[in-house]
Amino acid sequence: MSRVGKKPIELSDKIKVSFSNQVLTVTGEKGTLSRSIHPAVDLNMDDNALSFSINSTDKKTRSLWGMTRALVANMVTGVSKGFERALEINGIGYRAELKGNAIELNLGYSHPINFPLPEGISASVEKNIIKLSGIDKDLLGYTASSIRRLRPPEPYKGKGVKYAEEHIQRKAGKTAK
């Protein structure tokens, strides 16, 4: 059985939860998120807690149980605290600049790259660090990986865009004889 799915999600007084037609809506001080819940997973709302249960014990249903609980827990955390992801730019001449609702990136190509930020994601740029923040963890991770994909870090000098906590394993270059 799922250890993650059994664990209830505690709700604070500031978070409002509604569930109708298999759609869960969570509202908090930072915003509102909605997600459809698979019919095989049952949602039980108590006073200040959400718990999940299933009726069959096949492998797919048990995996949906734990995944649904984790996704809803991320929604609750997002509307109460929010999420943040930091990207670091390394390389001579590599830089980022915030222009309206887009980030202009100079990453060593012959042209600058304009990356439009999706709705619900905000960014700030300080020197060579891009800080992305939002309430939807899925969208935030997808946006960060899309920016990283524009110029992934290379293993010789470490030039490129990487996550702030990521460690790049370096390779030795050619050796002179």
C-alpha positions in Angstrom: 0.0 0.0 0.0 1.0 3.6 -0.6 2.8 5.2 2.3 2.5 8.6 0.7 -1.3 8.2 0.0 -2.2 7.3 3.5 -0.7 10.5 5.0 -3.4 13.3 5.5 -2.8 16.8 4.3 -3.2 19.4 7.1 -4.9 22.6 6.1 -4.6 26.0 7.8 -7.5 28.3 8.4 -6.5 30.6 5.5 -6.9 27.8 2.9 -10.3 27.1 1.4 -10.9 23.8 -0.5 -13.8 22.9 -2.7 -14.4 19.6 -4.5 -17.1 19.1 -7.2 -17.3 17.0 -10.4 -13.9 15.4 -9.8 -12.3 18.9 -9.8 -10.4 20.1 -6.7 -10.0 23.8 -6.2 -7.6 25.2 -3.5 -7.7 28.9 -2.6 -5.1 30.6 -0.4 -3.5 34.0 0.2 -1.3 33.6 -2.8 -3.9 32.5 -5.3 -6.1 29.7 -6.6 -5.2 26.4 -8.2 -7.5 23.7 -9.7 -6.8 20.1 -10.7 -9.0 17.2 -11.8 -8.8 14.1 -9.5 -8.8 10.6 -11.1 -12.1 8.8 -10.4 -10.3 5.8 -8.8 -9.1 8.0 -6.0 -11.6 9.2 -3.3 -11.1 12.5 -1.5 -12.3 12.9 2.0 -12.5 16.4 3.5 -12.5 16.7 7.3 -12.4 19.8 9.4 -8.7 20.8 8.8 -7.4 17.9 6.8 -7.7 16.2 3.4 -7.3 12.4 3.2 -7.3 10.1 0.2 -8.5 6.5 -0.2 -8.9 3.9 -3.0 -11.4 1.1 -3.6 -9.3 -1.3 -5.6 -5.7 -2.4 -4.9 -4.3 -2.9 -8.3 -0.9 -1.4 -9.1 -2.1 1.5 -11.2 -4.7 2.6 -8.6 -2.1 2.5 -5.8 0.3 4.6 -7.8 -2.4 7.1 -8.6 -3.2 7.3 -4.9 0.2 8.4 -3.9 0.7 10.7 -6.9 -2.7 12.4 -6.3 -1.8 13.1 -2.7 1.6 14.5 -3.6 0.1 16.8 -6.3 -2.6 18.1 -3.9 0.0 18.7 -1.2 2.0 20.8 -3.7 -1.2 22.8 -4.5 -1.7 23.5 -0.8 1.9 24.5 -0.3 1.8 26.7 -3.4 -1.2 28.7 -2.4 0.1 29.2 1.1 3.9 29.7 0.7 4.6 29.6 -3.0 7.6 28.0 -4.7 10.9 29.5 -6.0 13.6 28.2 -8.3 17.0 29.8 -9.1 19.0 29.5 -12.3 22.6 30.5 -12.6 24.2 31.8 -15.8 28.0 31.1 -16.3 30.1 32.3 -19.2 31.8 35.4 -20.5 29.2 37.7 -22.1 26.3 35.5 -20.9 23.6 37.6 -19.2 19.9 38.0 -18.6 17.7 41.0 -18.5 14.0 41.3 -17.5 11.9 43.2 -20.0 8.3 43.4 -19.1 6.9 39.9 -18.9 9.8 38.3 -20.8 13.5 37.6 -20.1 16.1 38.6 -22.7 19.0 36.1 -22.6 22.4 36.6 -24.2 23.8 33.1 -24.2 26.6 33.2 -26.8 24.4 32.9 -29.9 24.5 35.5 -32.7 21.1 36.9 -31.4 19.5 37.5 -28.0 16.7 35.1 -27.0 13.4 36.5 -25.7 11.8 34.0 -23.4 8.2 35.0 -22.5 7.2 34.0 -19.0 4.0 32.1 -18.7 1.1 33.5 -16.7 1.5 32.9 -13.0 5.3 32.9 -13.0 7.3 35.9 -12.0 11.0 36.5 -12.3 13.8 38.7 -11.0 17.3 38.9 -12.3 20.3 39.8 -10.1 23.7 39.7 -11.7 23.9 36.2 -13.1 21.1 34.6 -11.2 17.5 34.3 -12.4 15.0 33.7 -9.6 11.6 32.3 -10.8 8.7 32.2 -8.4 5.0 31.0 -8.6 2.3 29.0 -6.9 2.1 26.1 -9.4 5.1 23.8 -8.9 4.6 22.0 -12.2 4.6 25.2 -14.2 7.5 26.6 -12.3 9.7 23.5 -12.9 8.7 23.4 -16.6 9.6 27.0 -17.1 13.0 26.6 -15.3 13.8 23.5 -17.4 12.8 25.4 -20.6 15.2 28.2 -19.8 18.0 25.7 -18.9 17.4 23.9 -22.2 18.3 27.1 -24.2 22.0 26.6 -23.3 22.7 23.6 -21.0 26.0 23.7 -19.1 29.0 22.1 -20.9 31.4 19.9 -18.9 34.7 21.6 -19.8 34.3 25.2 -18.6 30.8 25.0 -17.1 29.4 27.7 -19.4 25.7 27.7 -19.8 22.5 27.9 -17.7 22.2 25.6 -14.7 20.1 25.3 -11.6 21.7 27.1 -8.6 22.0 23.9 -6.6 23.2 21.8 -9.5 26.7 20.5 -9.6 28.4 20.2 -13.0 30.9 17.4 -13.2 33.9 18.8 -14.9 36.1 17.0 -17.5 39.8 17.5 -18.1 40.6 19.1 -21.5 43.3 17.9 -23.9 46.7 17.5 -22.3 49.8 18.8 -24.0 52.5 16.3 -24.8 
